[in-house]
Amino acid sequence: MSTHHEGQPLASGEGIDDAGVKRKRGTAIKLLLIFCAMYFTAAVIATREFAHIAGIEIFGIPLAIYTGLLVFVVGIVVTRMCLTQDKGA
């Protein structure tokens, strides 16, 4: 049986943790769903039909601006969580 050396590809089925892969996939899907929910919420609020909601001011800034900025924050947090999870493997 050969050992894995840095820079060499793994042989088929060698060194693969099925439970770890399933756990990572599940977590990645959940994080994707969180990001998608935030993105589509911001997109819907920005439509003409929801202009009255988008125009609600919080500290003098419309809600649409907050949701748009929140999409970037959630995207960065989700990306960071995925990279941290991948690094831990």
KOLFI-67245 format. One line per field, with one value per residue: residue number from 1; x, y, z of N, C-alpha, C, O in turn; residue in three letters. Coordinates in nm, 4 decimals. Layout:
# residues N
num NUM | ...
n.x X | ...
n.y Y | ...
n.z Z | ...
ca.x X | ...
ca.y Y | ...
ca.z Z | ...
c.x X | ...
c.y Y | ...
c.z Z | ...
o.x X | ...
o.y Y | ...
o.z Z | ...
residu ALA | ...
//
This chain:
# residues 89
num 1 | 2 | 3 | 4 | 5 | 6 | 7 | 8 | 9 | 10 | 11 | 12 | 13 | 14 | 15 | 16 | 17 | 18 | 19 | 20 | 21 | 22 | 23 | 24 | 25 | 26 | 27 | 28 | 29 | 30 | 31 | 32 | 33 | 34 | 35 | 36 | 37 | 38 | 39 | 40 | 41 | 42 | 43 | 44 | 45 | 46 | 47 | 48 | 49 | 50 | 51 | 52 | 53 | 54 | 55 | 56 | 57 | 58 | 59 | 60 | 61 | 62 | 63 | 64 | 65 | 66 | 67 | 68 | 69 | 70 | 71 | 72 | 73 | 74 | 75 | 76 | 77 | 78 | 79 | 80 | 81 | 82 | 83 | 84 | 85 | 86 | 87 | 88 | 89
n.x 0.0838 | 0.0618 | 0.1861 | 0.0560 | 0.2099 | 0.3077 | 0.1862 | 0.1292 | -0.1363 | -0.4259 | -0.4848 | -0.7546 | -1.0215 | -0.8533 | -0.7761 | -1.0107 | -1.2647 | -1.5740 | -1.7853 | -1.6989 | -1.6984 | -1.9713 | -2.0715 | -1.9466 | -2.0560 | -2.3277 | -2.3183 | -2.2200 | -2.4324 | -2.6356 | -2.5262 | -2.5239 | -2.7993 | -2.8708 | -2.7379 | -2.8659 | -3.1308 | -3.1042 | -3.0120 | -3.2260 | -3.4290 | -3.3372 | -3.3404 | -3.6138 | -3.7227 | -3.6194 | -3.7735 | -4.0270 | -4.2874 | -4.2564 | -4.1691 | -4.2627 | -4.1889 | -3.9139 | -3.8521 | -3.8703 | -3.7331 | -3.4454 | -3.2653 | -3.2356 | -3.1624 | -3.2656 | -3.4369 | -3.3781 | -3.1127 | -2.9800 | -3.0432 | -2.9176 | -2.6465 | -2.6233 | -2.6322 | -2.3748 | -2.2236 | -2.3232 | -2.2464 | -1.9645 | -1.9234 | -2.0298 | -1.8569 | -1.6156 | -1.6708 | -1.6987 | -1.4386 | -1.2896 | -1.3942 | -1.3121 | -1.0377 | -0.9912 | -0.9904
n.y -0.1169 | 0.2159 | 0.5304 | 0.8616 | 1.1344 | 1.4769 | 1.6778 | 1.4737 | 1.3122 | 1.1631 | 0.8126 | 0.6258 | 0.6210 | 0.6283 | 0.7555 | 0.9037 | 1.0490 | 0.9593 | 1.0305 | 1.2790 | 1.4230 | 1.4220 | 1.5656 | 1.8140 | 1.8832 | 1.9049 | 2.1197 | 2.3200 | 2.3432 | 2.4359 | 2.6856 | 2.8054 | 2.8216 | 3.0037 | 3.2347 | 3.2660 | 3.3118 | 3.5594 | 3.7148 | 3.7022 | 3.8123 | 4.0768 | 4.1446 | 4.1275 | 4.3204 | 4.5437 | 4.5796 | 4.7389 | 4.6916 | 4.6608 | 4.9024 | 5.0704 | 4.9351 | 4.9201 | 5.1834 | 5.2462 | 5.4214 | 5.3871 | 5.5230 | 5.7338 | 5.6184 | 5.4345 | 5.1164 | 4.9443 | 4.9982 | 4.9025 | 4.6250 | 4.5619 | 4.6087 | 4.4219 | 4.1854 | 4.1709 | 4.1467 | 3.9044 | 3.7356 | 3.7509 | 3.6470 | 3.3864 | 3.2853 | 3.2953 | 3.1134 | 2.8763 | 2.8507 | 2.8256 | 2.5874 | 2.4113 | 2.4321 | 2.3147 | 2.0465
n.z 0.0000 | -0.0869 | 0.0358 | 0.0731 | -0.0777 | -0.0584 | -0.3185 | -0.4913 | -0.6615 | -0.5061 | -0.4995 | -0.6400 | -0.4168 | -0.1998 | 0.1079 | 0.1447 | 0.3271 | 0.3766 | 0.5526 | 0.6416 | 0.4027 | 0.3378 | 0.5565 | 0.5199 | 0.2712 | 0.3383 | 0.5205 | 0.3513 | 0.1695 | 0.3390 | 0.4121 | 0.1614 | 0.1147 | 0.3160 | 0.2241 | -0.0259 | 0.0552 | 0.1851 | -0.0283 | -0.2179 | -0.0650 | -0.0369 | -0.3076 | -0.3733 | -0.2050 | -0.3265 | -0.5529 | -0.7585 | -0.6647 | -0.3923 | -0.3010 | -0.1026 | 0.1288 | 0.0959 | 0.1200 | 0.3875 | 0.6483 | 0.8453 | 1.0901 | 0.9130 | 0.6715 | 0.3893 | 0.4043 | 0.1947 | 0.1293 | 0.3558 | 0.3379 | 0.0982 | 0.1633 | 0.3617 | 0.2194 | 0.1099 | 0.3460 | 0.4545 | 0.2456 | 0.2639 | 0.5218 | 0.4924 | 0.2948 | 0.4331 | 0.6388 | 0.4915 | 0.3838 | 0.6188 | 0.7194 | 0.5190 | 0.5409 | 0.7843 | 0.7319
ca.x 0.0000 | 0.1456 | 0.1486 | 0.0360 | 0.3137 | 0.2634 | 0.1974 | 0.0847 | -0.2809 | -0.4675 | -0.5364 | -0.9000 | -1.0703 | -0.7497 | -0.7735 | -1.1344 | -1.3505 | -1.7103 | -1.8658 | -1.6530 | -1.7441 | -2.1159 | -2.0909 | -1.9071 | -2.1543 | -2.4478 | -2.2927 | -2.2088 | -2.5676 | -2.7056 | -2.4720 | -2.5732 | -2.9402 | -2.8745 | -2.7004 | -2.9722 | -3.2466 | -3.0739 | -3.0016 | -3.3581 | -3.5029 | -3.2923 | -3.3852 | -3.7584 | -3.7476 | -3.5783 | -3.8636 | -4.1241 | -4.4035 | -4.2235 | -4.1015 | -4.3040 | -4.1077 | -3.7749 | -3.8370 | -3.8749 | -3.6040 | -3.3896 | -3.1563 | -3.2243 | -3.1182 | -3.3718 | -3.4186 | -3.3180 | -2.9662 | -2.9363 | -3.0492 | -2.8123 | -2.5183 | -2.6263 | -2.5995 | -2.2285 | -2.1752 | -2.3569 | -2.1602 | -1.8289 | -1.9272 | -2.0495 | -1.7321 | -1.5174 | -1.7056 | -1.6663 | -1.2931 | -1.2434 | -1.4319 | -1.2287 | -0.9016 | -0.9866 | -0.9882
ca.y 0.0000 | 0.3349 | 0.6446 | 0.9845 | 1.2358 | 1.6108 | 1.7050 | 1.3602 | 1.2912 | 1.0441 | 0.7029 | 0.6111 | 0.5703 | 0.6328 | 0.8732 | 0.9804 | 1.0324 | 0.9783 | 1.1027 | 1.4175 | 1.4843 | 1.4442 | 1.6731 | 1.9391 | 1.9127 | 1.9504 | 2.2537 | 2.4117 | 2.3647 | 2.5226 | 2.8205 | 2.8565 | 2.8574 | 3.1276 | 3.3444 | 3.2837 | 3.3739 | 3.7006 | 3.7793 | 3.7179 | 3.9081 | 4.2100 | 4.1686 | 4.1497 | 4.4506 | 4.6493 | 4.5892 | 4.8486 | 4.6539 | 4.6723 | 5.0310 | 5.1259 | 4.8692 | 4.9605 | 5.3231 | 5.2644 | 5.4756 | 5.3503 | 5.6184 | 5.8195 | 5.5437 | 5.3415 | 4.9741 | 4.8797 | 5.0128 | 4.8073 | 4.4865 | 4.5477 | 4.5959 | 4.2966 | 4.0775 | 4.1617 | 4.0967 | 3.7620 | 3.6679 | 3.7419 | 3.5544 | 3.2511 | 3.2457 | 3.2730 | 2.9885 | 2.7642 | 2.8369 | 2.7755 | 2.4477 | 2.3374 | 2.4338 | 2.2240 | 1.9058
ca.z 0.0000 | -0.0970 | 0.1189 | -0.0039 | -0.0638 | -0.0992 | -0.4615 | -0.5693 | -0.6495 | -0.4338 | -0.5799 | -0.6274 | -0.2902 | -0.0978 | 0.1930 | 0.1363 | 0.4438 | 0.3269 | 0.6516 | 0.6389 | 0.2777 | 0.3504 | 0.6540 | 0.4547 | 0.1674 | 0.4069 | 0.5725 | 0.2373 | 0.1161 | 0.4345 | 0.3983 | 0.0336 | 0.1337 | 0.3947 | 0.1347 | -0.1261 | 0.1211 | 0.2062 | -0.1593 | -0.2777 | 0.0175 | -0.0777 | -0.4449 | -0.3725 | -0.1416 | -0.4193 | -0.6675 | -0.7573 | -0.5846 | -0.2508 | -0.2809 | 0.0265 | 0.2315 | 0.0730 | 0.1589 | 0.5331 | 0.6907 | 0.9745 | 1.1118 | 0.7960 | 0.5534 | 0.3485 | 0.4330 | 0.0768 | 0.1394 | 0.4578 | 0.2882 | -0.0031 | 0.2333 | 0.4358 | 0.1253 | 0.1044 | 0.4745 | 0.4621 | 0.1488 | 0.3190 | 0.6356 | 0.4400 | 0.2290 | 0.5397 | 0.7072 | 0.4011 | 0.3760 | 0.7481 | 0.7276 | 0.4260 | 0.5929 | 0.8976 | 0.6901
c.x 0.0890 | 0.0951 | 0.1392 | 0.1487 | 0.2599 | 0.2867 | 0.1534 | -0.0658 | -0.3107 | -0.5144 | -0.6855 | -0.9386 | -0.9713 | -0.7566 | -0.8995 | -1.2212 | -1.4939 | -1.7965 | -1.8273 | -1.7001 | -1.8937 | -2.1453 | -2.0577 | -2.0085 | -2.2832 | -2.4324 | -2.2854 | -2.3467 | -2.6472 | -2.6573 | -2.5173 | -2.7188 | -2.9554 | -2.8425 | -2.8108 | -3.0949 | -3.2232 | -3.0717 | -3.1404 | -3.4477 | -3.4662 | -3.3418 | -3.5349 | -3.7914 | -3.7151 | -3.6710 | -3.9645 | -4.2444 | -4.3799 | -4.1491 | -4.1386 | -4.2267 | -3.9623 | -3.7492 | -3.8447 | -3.7370 | -3.5687 | -3.2640 | -3.1292 | -3.1790 | -3.2282 | -3.3350 | -3.3514 | -3.1651 | -2.9120 | -2.9369 | -2.9431 | -2.6754 | -2.5105 | -2.5962 | -2.4481 | -2.1717 | -2.2021 | -2.2698 | -2.0186 | -1.8245 | -1.9420 | -1.9224 | -1.6258 | -1.5450 | -1.6725 | -1.5163 | -1.2357 | -1.2754 | -1.3431 | -1.0845 | -0.8851 | -0.9749 | -0.8532
c.y 0.1241 | 0.4435 | 0.7673 | 1.0830 | 1.3677 | 1.6298 | 1.5899 | 1.3440 | 1.1633 | 0.9372 | 0.6901 | 0.5483 | 0.5777 | 0.7641 | 0.9582 | 0.9465 | 1.0637 | 1.0573 | 1.2509 | 1.4917 | 1.5141 | 1.5582 | 1.8085 | 1.9803 | 1.9669 | 2.0919 | 2.3557 | 2.4419 | 2.4556 | 2.6669 | 2.8852 | 2.8999 | 2.9859 | 3.2467 | 3.3712 | 3.3506 | 3.5227 | 3.7757 | 3.8039 | 3.8099 | 4.0506 | 4.2433 | 4.1986 | 4.2858 | 4.5650 | 4.6627 | 4.7022 | 4.8178 | 4.6708 | 4.8024 | 5.0937 | 5.0620 | 4.9129 | 5.1029 | 5.3489 | 5.3099 | 5.4305 | 5.4346 | 5.7011 | 5.7503 | 5.4432 | 5.1951 | 4.9011 | 4.8886 | 4.9137 | 4.6639 | 4.4619 | 4.5304 | 4.4641 | 4.1766 | 4.0599 | 4.1038 | 3.9467 | 3.6827 | 3.6490 | 3.6423 | 3.4102 | 3.2004 | 3.2125 | 3.1409 | 2.8665 | 2.7420 | 2.7823 | 2.6278 | 2.3624 | 2.3274 | 2.3344 | 2.0774 | 1.8491
c.z 0.0000 | -0.0029 | 0.0310 | 0.0261 | -0.1170 | -0.2493 | -0.5501 | -0.5532 | -0.5720 | -0.5313 | -0.5524 | -0.4940 | -0.1759 | -0.0195 | 0.1893 | 0.2572 | 0.4010 | 0.4237 | 0.6526 | 0.5152 | 0.2849 | 0.4471 | 0.5920 | 0.3481 | 0.2302 | 0.4604 | 0.4598 | 0.1780 | 0.2081 | 0.4238 | 0.2673 | 0.0459 | 0.2155 | 0.3058 | 0.0327 | -0.0659 | 0.1413 | 0.0733 | -0.2194 | -0.1962 | -0.0224 | -0.2183 | -0.4507 | -0.3124 | -0.2381 | -0.5403 | -0.6490 | -0.6671 | -0.4350 | -0.2197 | -0.1468 | 0.1422 | 0.2188 | 0.1202 | 0.3075 | 0.5792 | 0.8314 | 0.9918 | 0.9862 | 0.6685 | 0.5178 | 0.3759 | 0.3162 | 0.0804 | 0.2419 | 0.4068 | 0.1814 | 0.0602 | 0.3091 | 0.3455 | 0.1164 | 0.2332 | 0.4875 | 0.3644 | 0.1998 | 0.4342 | 0.5881 | 0.3725 | 0.3323 | 0.6115 | 0.6209 | 0.3934 | 0.5052 | 0.7621 | 0.6366 | 0.4774 | 0.7072 | 0.8592 | 0.6824
o.x 0.1818 | -0.0227 | 0.2054 | 0.1786 | 0.1775 | 0.3950 | 0.1413 | -0.1180 | -0.2321 | -0.5763 | -0.7350 | -0.8953 | -1.0035 | -0.7439 | -0.8950 | -1.2475 | -1.5315 | -1.8737 | -1.9139 | -1.7372 | -1.9375 | -2.2348 | -2.1314 | -2.0427 | -2.3407 | -2.5229 | -2.3391 | -2.3737 | -2.7192 | -2.7379 | -2.5456 | -2.7571 | -3.0431 | -2.9116 | -2.8454 | -3.1561 | -3.3128 | -3.1235 | -3.1690 | -3.5333 | -3.5539 | -3.3807 | -3.5775 | -3.8777 | -3.7769 | -3.6485 | -3.9841 | -4.2970 | -4.4746 | -4.0746 | -4.0570 | -4.2016 | -3.8957 | -3.6368 | -3.8273 | -3.6366 | -3.6506 | -3.1675 | -3.0145 | -3.1589 | -3.2790 | -3.2182 | -3.2760 | -3.0966 | -2.8103 | -2.8417 | -2.8854 | -2.5966 | -2.4042 | -2.5403 | -2.3985 | -2.0811 | -2.1136 | -2.2242 | -1.9591 | -1.7317 | -1.8736 | -1.8843 | -1.5546 | -1.4523 | -1.6240 | -1.4705 | -1.1429 | -1.1929 | -1.3037 | -1.0183 | -0.7778 | -0.9518 | -0.8373
o.y 0.1340 | 0.4477 | 0.7766 | 1.1109 | 1.3705 | 1.6008 | 1.6065 | 1.3604 | 1.0686 | 0.9677 | 0.7394 | 0.4378 | 0.5365 | 0.8718 | 1.0750 | 0.8296 | 1.1804 | 1.1431 | 1.3378 | 1.6089 | 1.6209 | 1.6390 | 1.9056 | 2.0979 | 2.0637 | 2.1743 | 2.4658 | 2.5559 | 2.5435 | 2.7599 | 3.0049 | 3.0042 | 3.0676 | 3.3485 | 3.4867 | 3.4366 | 3.6035 | 3.8869 | 3.9141 | 3.8784 | 4.1352 | 4.3569 | 4.2863 | 4.3576 | 4.6712 | 4.7505 | 4.7533 | 4.9073 | 4.6928 | 4.8097 | 5.1616 | 5.1278 | 4.9396 | 5.1378 | 5.4628 | 5.2442 | 5.4354 | 5.4194 | 5.7343 | 5.8167 | 5.3739 | 5.1564 | 4.8062 | 4.7952 | 4.8486 | 4.5893 | 4.3534 | 4.4468 | 4.4028 | 4.0770 | 3.9472 | 4.0206 | 3.8708 | 3.5733 | 3.5429 | 3.5619 | 3.3212 | 3.0849 | 3.1128 | 3.0655 | 2.7654 | 2.6278 | 2.7015 | 2.5508 | 2.2523 | 2.2254 | 2.2768 | 1.9926 | 1.7319
o.z 0.0802 | 0.0329 | -0.0724 | 0.1422 | -0.2084 | -0.3001 | -0.6715 | -0.4429 | -0.5722 | -0.6333 | -0.4511 | -0.4612 | -0.0644 | -0.0777 | 0.2278 | 0.2854 | 0.3900 | 0.3810 | 0.6631 | 0.5221 | 0.2422 | 0.4220 | 0.6094 | 0.3362 | 0.1804 | 0.4470 | 0.4719 | 0.1403 | 0.1607 | 0.4261 | 0.2629 | -0.0072 | 0.1872 | 0.3110 | 0.0078 | -0.1292 | 0.1171 | 0.0635 | -0.2665 | -0.2522 | -0.0397 | -0.2452 | -0.5258 | -0.3629 | -0.2314 | -0.6237 | -0.5387 | -0.6009 | -0.3595 | -0.1220 | -0.0845 | 0.2432 | 0.3188 | 0.1560 | 0.3506 | 0.5520 | 0.9232 | 0.9169 | 0.9564 | 0.5668 | 0.6060 | 0.3712 | 0.3377 | 0.0386 | 0.2181 | 0.4300 | 0.1749 | 0.0161 | 0.3191 | 0.3916 | 0.1155 | 0.2292 | 0.5271 | 0.3978 | 0.1810 | 0.4432 | 0.6386 | 0.3911 | 0.3197 | 0.6411 | 0.6717 | 0.3962 | 0.5024 | 0.8114 | 0.6748 | 0.4586 | 0.7249 | 0.9455 | 0.6485
residu MET | SER | THR | HIS | HIS | GLU | GLY | GLN | PRO | LEU | ALA | SER | GLY | GLU | GLY | ILE | ASP | ASP | ALA | GLY | VAL | LYS | ARG | LYS | ARG | GLY | THR | ALA | ILE | LYS | LEU | LEU | LEU | ILE | PHE | CYS | ALA | MET | TYR | PHE | THR | ALA | ALA | VAL | ILE | ALA | THR | ARG | GLU | PHE | ALA | HIS | ILE | ALA | GLY | ILE | GLU | ILE | PHE | GLY | ILE | PRO | LEU | ALA | ILE | TYR | THR | GLY | LEU | LEU | VAL | PHE | VAL | VAL | GLY | ILE | VAL | VAL | THR | ARG | MET | CYS | LEU | THR | GLN | ASP | LYS | GLY | ALA
//
